[in-house]
Amino acid sequence: MLCRASLSAVQHLFSVASHTNILQ
């Protein structure tokens, strides 16, 4: 479960980073 949570968190961070990059 911890692995899945960490993976989902990393994916969320990457998605947010991509969105911020697009906005910038």
Backbone atoms as SQL, in Angstrom:
CREATE TABLE atoms (id INTEGER PRIMARY KEY, chain TEXT, resi INTEGER, resn TEXT, atom TEXT, x REAL, y REAL, z REAL);
INSERT INTO atoms VALUES
  (1, 'A', 1, 'MET', 'N', 0.840, -1.206, 0.000),
  (2, 'A', 1, 'MET', 'CA', 0.000, 0.000, 0.000),
  (3, 'A', 1, 'MET', 'C', 0.872, 1.251, 0.000),
  (4, 'A', 2, 'LEU', 'N', 1.945, 1.218, 0.769),
  (5, 'A', 2, 'LEU', 'CA', 2.824, 2.391, 0.812),
  (6, 'A', 2, 'LEU', 'C', 3.394, 2.677, -0.565),
  (7, 'A', 3, 'CYS', 'N', 3.772, 1.607, -1.269),
  (8, 'A', 3, 'CYS', 'CA', 4.344, 1.796, -2.615),
  (9, 'A', 3, 'CYS', 'C', 3.319, 2.444, -3.535),
  (10, 'A', 4, 'ARG', 'N', 2.088, 1.961, -3.478),
  (11, 'A', 4, 'ARG', 'CA', 1.045, 2.530, -4.344),
  (12, 'A', 4, 'ARG', 'C', 0.822, 3.998, -3.988),
  (13, 'A', 5, 'ALA', 'N', 0.775, 4.299, -2.699),
  (14, 'A', 5, 'ALA', 'CA', 0.544, 5.679, -2.272),
  (15, 'A', 5, 'ALA', 'C', 1.672, 6.572, -2.760),
  (16, 'A', 6, 'SER', 'N', 2.900, 6.101, -2.621),
  (17, 'A', 6, 'SER', 'CA', 4.054, 6.913, -3.043),
  (18, 'A', 6, 'SER', 'C', 4.019, 7.112, -4.553),
  (19, 'A', 7, 'LEU', 'N', 3.695, 6.056, -5.295),
  (20, 'A', 7, 'LEU', 'CA', 3.629, 6.156, -6.756),
  (21, 'A', 7, 'LEU', 'C', 2.547, 7.146, -7.164),
  (22, 'A', 8, 'SER', 'N', 1.390, 7.061, -6.545),
  (23, 'A', 8, 'SER', 'CA', 0.295, 7.980, -6.889),
  (24, 'A', 8, 'SER', 'C', 0.700, 9.410, -6.539),
  (25, 'A', 9, 'ALA', 'N', 1.378, 9.583, -5.408),
  (26, 'A', 9, 'ALA', 'CA', 1.816, 10.918, -4.999),
  (27, 'A', 9, 'ALA', 'C', 2.823, 11.465, -6.004),
  (28, 'A', 10, 'VAL', 'N', 3.755, 10.636, -6.444),
  (29, 'A', 10, 'VAL', 'CA', 4.759, 11.072, -7.428),
  (30, 'A', 10, 'VAL', 'C', 4.078, 11.458, -8.734),
  (31, 'A', 11, 'GLN', 'N', 3.133, 10.641, -9.172),
  (32, 'A', 11, 'GLN', 'CA', 2.408, 10.940, -10.417),
  (33, 'A', 11, 'GLN', 'C', 1.669, 12.263, -10.264),
  (34, 'A', 12, 'HIS', 'N', 1.046, 12.503, -9.113),
  (35, 'A', 12, 'HIS', 'CA', 0.322, 13.752, -8.883),
  (36, 'A', 12, 'HIS', 'C', 1.289, 14.925, -8.935),
  (37, 'A', 13, 'LEU', 'N', 2.459, 14.772, -8.307),
  (38, 'A', 13, 'LEU', 'CA', 3.453, 15.851, -8.319),
  (39, 'A', 13, 'LEU', 'C', 3.896, 16.137, -9.744),
  (40, 'A', 14, 'PHE', 'N', 4.125, 15.089, -10.520),
  (41, 'A', 14, 'PHE', 'CA', 4.556, 15.277, -11.915),
  (42, 'A', 14, 'PHE', 'C', 3.475, 15.996, -12.716),
  (43, 'A', 15, 'SER', 'N', 2.214, 15.611, -12.498),
  (44, 'A', 15, 'SER', 'CA', 1.105, 16.253, -13.224),
  (45, 'A', 15, 'SER', 'C', 1.042, 17.731, -12.849),
  (46, 'A', 16, 'VAL', 'N', 1.186, 18.034, -11.559),
  (47, 'A', 16, 'VAL', 'CA', 1.157, 19.437, -11.114),
  (48, 'A', 16, 'VAL', 'C', 2.338, 20.192, -11.707),
  (49, 'A', 17, 'ALA', 'N', 3.502, 19.573, -11.708),
  (50, 'A', 17, 'ALA', 'CA', 4.701, 20.221, -12.256),
  (51, 'A', 17, 'ALA', 'C', 4.493, 20.508, -13.740),
  (52, 'A', 18, 'SER', 'N', 3.923, 19.554, -14.468),
  (53, 'A', 18, 'SER', 'CA', 3.690, 19.747, -15.905),
  (54, 'A', 18, 'SER', 'C', 2.715, 20.902, -16.111),
  (55, 'A', 19, 'HIS', 'N', 1.678, 20.963, -15.287),
  (56, 'A', 19, 'HIS', 'CA', 0.698, 22.041, -15.420),
  (57, 'A', 19, 'HIS', 'C', 1.361, 23.391, -15.147),
  (58, 'A', 20, 'THR', 'N', 2.179, 23.456, -14.112),
  (59, 'A', 20, 'THR', 'CA', 2.844, 24.718, -13.776),
  (60, 'A', 20, 'THR', 'C', 3.800, 25.111, -14.904),
  (61, 'A', 21, 'ASN', 'N', 4.472, 24.119, -15.483),
  (62, 'A', 21, 'ASN', 'CA', 5.393, 24.409, -16.590),
  (63, 'A', 21, 'ASN', 'C', 4.617, 24.974, -17.774),
  (64, 'A', 22, 'ILE', 'N', 3.444, 24.396, -18.050),
  (65, 'A', 22, 'ILE', 'CA', 2.628, 24.876, -19.175),
  (66, 'A', 22, 'ILE', 'C', 2.172, 26.313, -18.892),
  (67, 'A', 23, 'LEU', 'N', 1.765, 26.560, -17.654),
  (68, 'A', 23, 'LEU', 'CA', 1.297, 27.903, -17.299),
  (69, 'A', 23, 'LEU', 'C', 2.430, 28.907, -17.443),
  (70, 'A', 24, 'GLN', 'N', 3.617, 28.519, -17.032),
  (71, 'A', 24, 'GLN', 'CA', 4.752, 29.438, -17.112),
  (72, 'A', 24, 'GLN', 'C', 5.155, 29.598, -18.571);
